[in-house]
Amino acid sequence: MQHSYFPYEPTEQLRVDTQNREIKVIGEGSVSAVPNEISMTIGTRTENRDVQEALKENSAVSNTLLQEIKKLGINDQQIETASFTINPKYDYSDGKSTLTGYEVQHLFRVRVQDVKQAGDVYNATFSSGANVAQDLQFHVTNDDKYEQEAISKALLNAKEKAFTIANTLQLPINQIPILIEEGPVYQSSGSSPKLLAASPPIQAQSLIVSASVKVTYTY
């Protein structure tokens, strides 16, 4: 999916070029899409005065939570390490810093095709000792049909703008544009959340797939 933005100033969204006899407009269109994938970052954070013990404890929990995730039918291709860090912990007092131990954190990025499984993943991993959950995101994959529909709406929106300008100014606009430039296509949060039957319950939102085009007509 393209993630770029127009290098045009907002004031150029509607422009009549009397010298070149052109009308330039930016059309926008969007459609609602049902997410078919959810991704989440989960993992475990352990602390111990001894770094080796902190590592050992973290590895034990991490291996267990991976086993529990795979029992749900999630394969290795859907799981990747998001980050692995080891940080020393200090106590600051009386102008001195004293090493008190180490913190080890191992986070995994998990993608689930069935969004209803998200709650099951949380339930399984936290039952196995996970204590970190963050960055829950909904996605629409294989979204070509949504992109095409959004672009189609953007083109119609651009045409409506151009013909409104032409009719208002009584200009003999040509039906076929001489230039069409595609802008960004992106996904964003859409309608109100819908509660999924999962444990813990997850609020699923529809997504909005949006597109924009810059179109030039002559008259």
Backbone as CSV, one residue per row, in Angstrom:
resi,resn,N_x,N_y,N_z,CA_x,CA_y,CA_z,C_x,C_y,C_z
1,MET,0.843,-1.186,0.000,0.000,0.000,0.000,0.879,1.237,0.000
2,GLN,0.498,2.238,-0.792,1.276,3.441,-0.892,1.073,4.319,0.323
3,HIS,2.166,4.866,0.858,2.069,5.717,2.043,2.835,7.015,1.802
4,SER,2.476,7.741,0.771,3.094,9.021,0.495,2.022,10.096,0.564
5,TYR,2.433,11.357,0.462,1.488,12.444,0.585,1.716,13.461,-0.522
6,PHE,0.651,14.187,-0.884,0.759,15.162,-1.952,1.712,16.285,-1.558
7,PRO,2.595,16.687,-2.476,3.472,17.824,-2.203,2.807,19.140,-2.563
8,TYR,1.471,19.208,-2.502,0.762,20.411,-2.896,0.266,21.145,-1.664
9,GLU,0.213,22.439,-1.764,-0.365,23.243,-0.694,-1.882,23.072,-0.702
10,PRO,-2.541,23.111,0.466,-3.993,22.958,0.527,-4.746,23.952,-0.343
11,THR,-4.173,25.146,-0.545,-4.852,26.161,-1.344,-4.955,25.767,-2.804
12,GLU,-4.258,24.746,-3.238,-4.283,24.322,-4.628,-5.306,23.230,-4.896
13,GLN,-6.122,22.880,-3.909,-7.100,21.816,-4.106,-8.112,22.178,-5.179
14,LEU,-8.458,23.464,-5.271,-9.368,23.932,-6.309,-8.676,25.096,-7.004
15,ARG,-8.362,24.925,-8.294,-7.643,25.999,-8.967,-8.071,26.099,-10.412
16,VAL,-8.348,27.300,-10.860,-8.654,27.567,-12.263,-7.474,28.330,-12.845
17,ASP,-6.808,27.746,-13.823,-5.650,28.352,-14.467,-6.118,29.002,-15.767
18,THR,-6.336,30.317,-15.730,-6.870,30.997,-16.912,-5.855,31.076,-18.048
19,GLN,-4.575,31.054,-17.713,-3.556,31.135,-18.754,-3.510,29.856,-19.579
20,ASN,-3.532,28.699,-18.902,-3.477,27.421,-19.609,-4.857,26.810,-19.812
21,ARG,-5.899,27.513,-19.360,-7.279,27.060,-19.482,-7.442,25.674,-18.855
22,GLU,-7.036,25.567,-17.596,-7.110,24.309,-16.860,-7.842,24.497,-15.532
23,ILE,-8.538,23.461,-15.126,-9.136,23.391,-13.796,-8.513,22.201,-13.085
24,LYS,-7.876,22.454,-11.968,-7.201,21.396,-11.220,-7.899,21.205,-9.874
25,VAL,-8.239,19.974,-9.591,-8.938,19.678,-8.341,-8.334,18.442,-7.683
26,ILE,-8.551,18.312,-6.392,-8.170,17.104,-5.654,-9.446,16.432,-5.185
27,GLY,-9.630,15.186,-5.586,-10.801,14.421,-5.170,-10.439,13.433,-4.082
28,GLU,-11.368,13.206,-3.181,-11.142,12.277,-2.073,-12.289,11.287,-1.981
29,GLY,-11.959,10.056,-1.644,-12.975,9.025,-1.499,-12.580,8.031,-0.426
30,SER,-13.563,7.439,0.218,-13.275,6.465,1.274,-14.381,5.429,1.352
31,VAL,-14.008,4.241,1.825,-14.964,3.145,2.005,-14.685,2.481,3.344
32,SER,-15.715,1.887,3.919,-15.575,1.173,5.183,-15.188,-0.277,4.907
33,ALA,-14.244,-0.791,5.669,-13.757,-2.157,5.474,-13.741,-2.896,6.808
34,VAL,-14.082,-4.160,6.763,-14.070,-4.991,7.966,-12.674,-5.594,8.135
35,PRO,-11.997,-5.364,9.261,-10.651,-5.914,9.446,-10.672,-7.438,9.470
36,ASN,-9.690,-8.035,8.822,-9.595,-9.496,8.810,-8.292,-9.976,9.437
37,GLU,-7.570,-9.067,10.095,-6.337,-9.456,10.788,-6.108,-8.505,11.946
38,ILE,-5.583,-9.054,13.012,-5.237,-8.240,14.171,-3.812,-8.589,14.581
39,SER,-3.043,-7.572,14.930,-1.679,-7.799,15.399,-1.525,-7.188,16.780
40,MET,-0.708,-7.825,17.591,-0.505,-7.372,18.967,0.916,-7.667,19.407
41,THR,1.411,-6.871,20.321,2.728,-7.098,20.901,2.541,-7.577,22.328
42,ILE,3.061,-8.757,22.609,2.949,-9.342,23.943,4.306,-9.914,24.348
43,GLY,4.509,-10.077,25.628,5.781,-10.630,26.074,5.906,-10.621,27.575
44,THR,7.139,-10.704,28.024,7.370,-10.791,29.457,8.559,-9.933,29.868
45,ARG,8.445,-9.366,31.059,9.507,-8.560,31.645,9.867,-9.165,32.992
46,THR,11.135,-9.484,33.186,11.589,-10.070,34.445,12.714,-9.228,35.034
47,GLU,12.819,-9.260,36.350,13.872,-8.530,37.046,14.542,-9.440,38.068
48,ASN,15.848,-9.296,38.195,16.605,-10.073,39.176,17.926,-9.366,39.439
49,ARG,18.464,-9.553,40.630,19.762,-8.942,40.936,20.862,-9.524,40.076
50,ASP,20.682,-10.796,39.673,21.673,-11.467,38.835,21.165,-11.506,37.396
51,VAL,21.975,-11.028,36.462,21.533,-10.945,35.067,21.235,-12.314,34.488
52,GLN,22.011,-13.328,34.868,21.784,-14.667,34.344,20.451,-15.230,34.839
53,GLU,20.106,-14.936,36.080,18.827,-15.395,36.608,17.661,-14.682,35.931
54,ALA,17.845,-13.390,35.669,16.805,-12.632,34.960,16.588,-13.209,33.564
55,LEU,17.678,-13.560,32.894,17.594,-14.169,31.565,16.911,-15.535,31.625
56,LYS,17.294,-16.311,32.623,16.737,-17.659,32.773,15.228,-17.601,33.020
57,GLU,14.818,-16.698,33.901,13.391,-16.561,34.209,12.607,-16.086,32.978
58,ASN,13.198,-15.148,32.243,12.523,-14.616,31.071,12.389,-15.672,29.984
59,SER,13.446,-16.434,29.791,13.424,-17.481,28.758,12.363,-18.538,29.060
60,ALA,12.230,-18.886,30.335,11.253,-19.902,30.724,9.834,-19.441,30.412
61,VAL,9.522,-18.202,30.765,8.174,-17.679,30.507,7.949,-17.505,29.012
62,SER,8.954,-16.986,28.314,8.817,-16.760,26.874,8.564,-18.062,26.132
63,ASN,9.287,-19.109,26.463,9.092,-20.406,25.809,7.698,-20.963,26.096
64,THR,7.233,-20.786,27.325,5.905,-21.288,27.681,4.811,-20.546,26.924
65,LEU,4.923,-19.219,26.846,3.882,-18.457,26.158,3.872,-18.765,24.663
66,LEU,5.036,-19.030,24.075,5.078,-19.418,22.664,4.374,-20.754,22.449
67,GLN,4.596,-21.680,23.347,3.924,-22.976,23.254,2.407,-22.819,23.347
68,GLU,1.953,-21.949,24.248,0.516,-21.741,24.421,-0.099,-21.079,23.189
69,ILE,0.634,-20.144,22.589,0.135,-19.486,21.373,-0.012,-20.500,20.247
70,LYS,0.965,-21.360,20.096,0.940,-22.339,19.007,-0.162,-23.375,19.204
71,LYS,-0.555,-23.609,20.453,-1.662,-24.532,20.703,-2.973,-24.001,20.128
72,LEU,-3.029,-22.693,19.888,-4.227,-22.076,19.310,-4.234,-22.169,17.790
73,GLY,-3.210,-22.811,17.218,-3.137,-22.964,15.766,-2.375,-21.852,15.070
74,ILE,-1.689,-21.013,15.832,-0.895,-19.924,15.260,0.502,-20.453,14.958
75,ASN,0.959,-20.275,13.707,2.240,-20.856,13.297,3.393,-19.867,13.442
76,ASP,4.610,-20.364,13.171,5.818,-19.552,13.343,5.820,-18.315,12.453
77,GLN,5.196,-18.406,11.266,5.181,-17.273,10.355,4.350,-16.112,10.892
78,GLN,3.505,-16.390,11.868,2.652,-15.344,12.440,3.253,-14.735,13.713
79,ILE,4.437,-15.237,14.089,5.074,-14.771,15.318,6.492,-14.299,15.001
80,GLU,6.853,-13.137,15.484,8.228,-12.647,15.319,8.642,-11.861,16.557
81,THR,9.935,-11.839,16.815,10.435,-11.072,17.947,10.363,-9.595,17.617
82,ALA,9.670,-8.836,18.457,9.565,-7.390,18.262,10.756,-6.676,18.898
83,SER,11.189,-7.162,20.060,12.363,-6.579,20.712,12.849,-7.492,21.834
84,PHE,14.129,-7.375,22.124,14.724,-8.112,23.244,15.746,-7.184,23.877
85,THR,15.543,-6.844,25.153,16.426,-5.885,25.805,16.852,-6.368,27.185
86,ILE,18.062,-5.961,27.566,18.588,-6.193,28.912,19.043,-4.841,29.445
87,ASN,18.446,-4.403,30.541,18.779,-3.093,31.087,19.168,-3.198,32.558
88,PRO,20.272,-2.566,32.944,20.643,-2.533,34.362,19.703,-1.606,35.123
89,LYS,19.453,-1.922,36.391,18.595,-1.112,37.248,19.462,-0.495,38.354
90,TYR,19.260,0.808,38.568,20.073,1.507,39.562,19.191,2.165,40.620
91,ASP,19.754,2.285,41.813,19.121,3.043,42.879,19.943,4.314,43.076
92,TYR,19.261,5.456,42.966,19.953,6.734,43.091,19.598,7.362,44.440
93,SER,20.594,7.527,45.280,20.386,8.158,46.593,21.706,8.720,47.105
94,ASP,21.594,9.812,47.831,22.773,10.473,48.415,23.821,10.803,47.357
95,GLY,23.349,11.111,46.143,24.286,11.483,45.086,25.054,10.321,44.503
96,LYS,24.641,9.093,44.844,25.336,7.919,44.339,24.357,7.014,43.590
97,SER,24.888,6.277,42.646,24.081,5.286,41.929,24.597,3.895,42.262
98,THR,23.663,3.032,42.657,24.032,1.671,43.030,23.284,0.686,42.143
99,LEU,24.014,-0.227,41.555,23.399,-1.246,40.714,22.582,-2.190,41.591
100,THR,21.275,-2.286,41.276,20.404,-3.130,42.099,19.957,-4.403,41.384
101,GLY,20.188,-4.492,40.108,19.778,-5.684,39.381,19.629,-5.410,37.897
102,TYR,18.908,-6.312,37.226,18.751,-6.219,35.771,17.296,-6.500,35.379
103,GLU,16.891,-5.837,34.328,15.565,-6.059,33.758,15.727,-6.638,32.351
104,VAL,15.074,-7.761,32.111,15.101,-8.397,30.793,13.681,-8.379,30.227
105,GLN,13.563,-7.913,29.006,12.246,-7.865,28.367,12.316,-8.483,26.979
106,HIS,11.404,-9.396,26.715,11.324,-10.064,25.417,9.894,-9.907,24.906
107,LEU,9.730,-9.198,23.784,8.414,-8.942,23.222,8.262,-9.632,21.870
108,PHE,7.073,-10.165,21.636,6.754,-10.837,20.378,5.615,-10.107,19.679
109,ARG,5.719,-10.029,18.354,4.634,-9.488,17.543,3.853,-10.661,16.973
110,VAL,2.554,-10.731,17.297,1.721,-11.863,16.893,0.627,-11.360,15.962
111,ARG,0.472,-12.023,14.816,-0.582,-11.689,13.856,-1.610,-12.820,13.841
112,VAL,-2.866,-12.444,13.952,-3.951,-13.425,13.985,-4.921,-13.119,12.846
113,GLN,-5.190,-14.119,11.997,-6.111,-13.912,10.881,-7.560,-13.797,11.352
114,ASP,-7.916,-14.563,12.354,-9.261,-14.502,12.914,-9.228,-13.555,14.105
115,VAL,-9.823,-12.360,13.938,-9.732,-11.363,14.999,-10.382,-11.835,16.294
116,LYS,-11.272,-12.817,16.203,-11.922,-13.330,17.405,-10.936,-14.120,18.278
117,GLN,-9.768,-14.465,17.693,-8.759,-15.201,18.464,-7.932,-14.300,19.364
118,ALA,-8.035,-12.994,19.162,-7.172,-12.072,19.905,-7.316,-12.255,21.409
119,GLY,-8.539,-12.330,21.894,-8.756,-12.524,23.330,-8.196,-13.843,23.817
120,ASP,-8.298,-14.882,22.982,-7.749,-16.188,23.359,-6.235,-16.121,23.498
121,VAL,-5.583,-15.337,22.598,-4.125,-15.190,22.668,-3.737,-14.506,23.971
122,TYR,-4.431,-13.425,24.318,-4.136,-12.741,25.575,-4.347,-13.663,26.770
123,ASN,-5.439,-14.379,26.768,-5.764,-15.252,27.882,-4.700,-16.336,28.058
124,ALA,-4.284,-16.941,26.935,-3.296,-18.026,26.988,-1.927,-17.524,27.431
125,THR,-1.505,-16.386,26.892,-0.160,-15.901,27.197,-0.041,-15.376,28.616
126,PHE,-1.062,-14.674,29.100,-0.969,-14.148,30.457,-1.151,-15.241,31.493
127,SER,-1.861,-16.290,31.132,-1.956,-17.442,32.028,-0.616,-18.143,32.153
128,SER,0.226,-18.001,31.117,1.540,-18.651,31.130,2.632,-17.750,31.682
129,GLY,2.277,-16.537,32.119,3.265,-15.677,32.764,3.611,-14.400,32.037
130,ALA,3.042,-14.150,30.858,3.310,-12.890,30.160,2.786,-11.726,30.999
131,ASN,3.472,-10.593,30.959,3.036,-9.442,31.745,3.147,-8.117,30.984
132,VAL,3.330,-8.212,29.654,3.394,-7.007,28.826,2.472,-7.190,27.621
133,ALA,1.614,-6.205,27.371,0.743,-6.204,26.194,0.635,-4.774,25.697
134,GLN,0.856,-4.577,24.405,0.806,-3.221,23.857,0.610,-3.258,22.346
135,ASP,0.321,-2.089,21.774,0.278,-1.892,20.323,-0.676,-2.848,19.610
136,LEU,-1.939,-2.845,20.031,-2.964,-3.652,19.368,-3.435,-2.913,18.115
137,GLN,-3.394,-3.581,16.960,-3.769,-2.941,15.700,-4.644,-3.859,14.867
138,PHE,-5.628,-3.249,14.197,-6.477,-3.972,13.250,-6.014,-3.658,11.834
139,HIS,-6.112,-4.668,10.960,-5.643,-4.504,9.581,-6.648,-5.094,8.599
140,VAL,-6.602,-4.565,7.383,-7.314,-5.156,6.262,-6.258,-5.630,5.273
141,THR,-6.169,-6.927,5.069,-5.222,-7.482,4.109,-5.958,-7.794,2.811
142,ASN,-5.190,-7.935,1.739,-5.788,-8.164,0.415,-6.881,-7.124,0.153
143,ASP,-6.497,-5.864,0.334,-7.483,-4.784,0.302,-7.603,-4.102,-1.054
144,ASP,-7.250,-4.801,-2.125,-7.305,-4.203,-3.461,-8.700,-3.692,-3.809
145,LYS,-9.718,-4.478,-3.481,-11.076,-4.067,-3.858,-11.485,-2.799,-3.117
146,TYR,-11.038,-2.650,-1.869,-11.358,-1.441,-1.117,-10.604,-0.241,-1.686
147,GLU,-9.341,-0.451,-2.055,-8.547,0.625,-2.647,-9.176,1.090,-3.957
148,GLN,-9.576,0.139,-4.795,-10.164,0.489,-6.090,-11.463,1.259,-5.912
149,GLU,-12.270,0.841,-4.938,-13.529,1.535,-4.695,-13.279,2.941,-4.167
150,ALA,-12.286,3.083,-3.294,-11.957,4.401,-2.752,-11.436,5.326,-3.848
151,ILE,-10.598,4.789,-4.741,-10.072,5.589,-5.847,-11.205,6.007,-6.785
152,SER,-12.129,5.080,-7.054,-13.274,5.394,-7.910,-14.092,6.540,-7.313
153,LYS,-14.311,6.494,-6.006,-15.062,7.563,-5.348,-14.283,8.876,-5.391
154,ALA,-12.962,8.787,-5.267,-12.138,9.994,-5.330,-12.217,10.641,-6.706
155,LEU,-12.225,9.829,-7.753,-12.335,10.356,-9.116,-13.686,11.033,-9.337
156,LEU,-14.746,10.416,-8.836,-16.075,11.014,-8.963,-16.152,12.326,-8.184
157,ASN,-15.518,12.341,-7.007,-15.497,13.556,-6.202,-14.757,14.679,-6.928
158,ALA,-13.643,14.339,-7.574,-12.877,15.328,-8.333,-13.696,15.857,-9.511
159,LYS,-14.390,14.951,-10.180,-15.221,15.367,-11.313,-16.324,16.314,-10.860
160,GLU,-16.974,15.989,-9.751,-18.040,16.849,-9.232,-17.506,18.249,-8.920
161,LYS,-16.327,18.316,-8.319,-15.735,19.613,-7.997,-15.446,20.415,-9.258
162,ALA,-14.815,19.750,-10.232,-14.438,20.443,-11.459,-15.668,20.956,-12.210
163,PHE,-16.711,20.125,-12.299,-17.904,20.525,-13.042,-18.701,21.584,-12.285
164,THR,-18.631,21.559,-10.951,-19.267,22.612,-10.169,-18.607,23.959,-10.447
165,ILE,-17.283,23.944,-10.493,-16.541,25.172,-10.811,-16.897,25.662,-12.210
166,ALA,-16.874,24.738,-13.166,-17.150,25.113,-14.554,-18.563,25.660,-14.721
167,ASN,-19.534,24.985,-14.108,-20.919,25.443,-14.233,-21.126,26.793,-13.562
168,THR,-20.486,26.966,-12.404,-20.628,28.232,-11.689,-20.036,29.391,-12.484
169,LEU,-18.898,29.150,-13.114,-18.222,30.196,-13.885,-18.610,30.186,-15.358
170,GLN,-19.530,29.258,-15.718,-20.006,29.131,-17.106,-18.847,28.899,-18.073
171,LEU,-18.038,27.907,-17.733,-16.894,27.533,-18.573,-17.230,26.261,-19.345
172,PRO,-16.817,26.156,-20.597,-17.104,24.961,-21.424,-16.118,23.831,-21.131
173,ILE,-16.273,23.171,-20.013,-15.301,22.170,-19.578,-15.356,20.926,-20.459
174,ASN,-14.183,20.343,-20.736,-14.092,19.083,-21.486,-14.401,17.915,-20.556
175,GLN,-15.075,16.914,-21.083,-15.526,15.779,-20.281,-14.374,14.907,-19.781
176,ILE,-13.325,14.781,-20.573,-12.227,13.868,-20.242,-11.043,14.651,-19.686
177,PRO,-10.548,14.301,-18.504,-9.393,15.009,-17.931,-8.122,14.724,-18.727
178,ILE,-7.199,15.660,-18.674,-5.937,15.472,-19.386,-4.852,14.885,-18.488
179,LEU,-5.078,14.888,-17.172,-4.063,14.356,-16.248,-4.732,13.881,-14.963
180,ILE,-4.340,12.684,-14.529,-4.803,12.133,-13.256,-3.585,11.662,-12.478
181,GLU,-3.410,12.180,-11.276,-2.294,11.791,-10.420,-2.849,11.143,-9.153
182,GLU,-2.408,9.911,-8.895,-2.896,9.195,-7.715,-2.149,9.644,-6.476
183,GLY,-2.899,9.866,-5.416,-2.306,10.246,-4.142,-2.219,9.061,-3.199
184,PRO,-2.126,9.317,-1.899,-1.968,8.221,-0.933,-3.244,7.416,-0.753
185,VAL,-3.072,6.133,-0.490,-4.169,5.258,-0.082,-3.798,4.741,1.299
186,TYR,-4.670,4.917,2.273,-4.304,4.558,3.636,-5.519,4.073,4.407
187,GLN,-5.238,3.423,5.532,-6.281,2.907,6.407,-6.298,3.699,7.710
188,SER,-7.496,3.881,8.253,-7.638,4.557,9.538,-8.823,3.966,10.279
189,SER,-8.945,4.299,11.555,-10.048,3.783,12.359,-11.367,4.294,11.809
190,GLY,-12.372,3.426,11.888,-13.648,3.787,11.304,-14.767,3.902,12.304
191,SER,-15.765,3.023,12.188,-16.987,3.129,12.972,-16.766,2.737,14.424
192,SER,-17.830,2.855,15.178,-17.765,2.533,16.607,-17.360,1.082,16.821
193,PRO,-16.649,0.798,17.909,-16.191,-0.555,18.171,-17.345,-1.546,18.307
194,LYS,-17.075,-2.782,17.922,-18.027,-3.874,18.095,-17.378,-4.899,19.010
195,LEU,-18.065,-5.269,20.052,-17.501,-6.194,21.045,-17.413,-7.599,20.462
196,LEU,-16.201,-8.171,20.523,-16.002,-9.541,20.070,-16.153,-10.494,21.242
197,ALA,-16.700,-11.664,20.962,-16.849,-12.685,22.002,-15.498,-13.345,22.217
198,ALA,-14.706,-12.769,23.083,-13.365,-13.281,23.335,-13.036,-13.056,24.794
199,SER,-12.004,-13.741,25.288,-11.620,-13.592,26.680,-10.142,-13.246,26.744
200,PRO,-9.775,-12.023,27.139,-10.649,-10.903,27.487,-11.340,-10.315,26.256
201,PRO,-12.468,-9.599,26.438,-13.175,-9.062,25.281,-12.348,-8.014,24.559
202,ILE,-12.355,-8.048,23.232,-11.620,-7.101,22.406,-12.624,-6.259,21.624
203,GLN,-12.395,-4.963,21.584,-13.257,-4.059,20.831,-12.732,-3.964,19.398
204,ALA,-13.500,-4.479,18.447,-13.081,-4.464,17.039,-13.689,-3.277,16.320
205,GLN,-12.869,-2.502,15.626,-13.346,-1.366,14.859,-13.283,-1.668,13.375
206,SER,-14.269,-1.153,12.634,-14.138,-1.201,11.186,-13.077,-0.179,10.796
207,LEU,-12.483,-0.348,9.638,-11.444,0.551,9.156,-11.953,1.336,7.959
208,ILE,-11.397,2.501,7.773,-11.725,3.324,6.615,-10.525,3.320,5.676
209,VAL,-10.743,2.877,4.436,-9.711,2.929,3.403,-9.972,4.178,2.578
210,SER,-9.005,5.082,2.552,-9.182,6.369,1.888,-8.180,6.547,0.755
211,ALA,-8.588,7.278,-0.266,-7.735,7.554,-1.419,-7.944,8.987,-1.862
212,SER,-6.962,9.531,-2.564,-7.099,10.873,-3.134,-6.431,10.912,-4.499
213,VAL,-6.949,11.765,-5.352,-6.402,11.927,-6.702,-6.363,13.416,-7.048
214,LYS,-5.398,13.800,-7.855,-5.358,15.145,-8.388,-5.683,15.053,-9.869
215,VAL,-6.711,15.787,-10.302,-7.203,15.667,-11.670,-7.202,17.032,-12.336
216,THR,-6.758,17.044,-13.587,-6.704,18.294,-14.349,-7.633,18.199,-15.560
217,TYR,-8.553,19.146,-15.641,-9.470,19.269,-16.782,-9.105,20.522,-17.593
218,THR,-9.471,20.524,-18.845,-9.323,21.720,-19.687,-10.699,22.269,-20.040
219,TYR,-10.704,23.526,-20.426,-11.967,24.142,-20.832,-11.704,25.143,-21.955
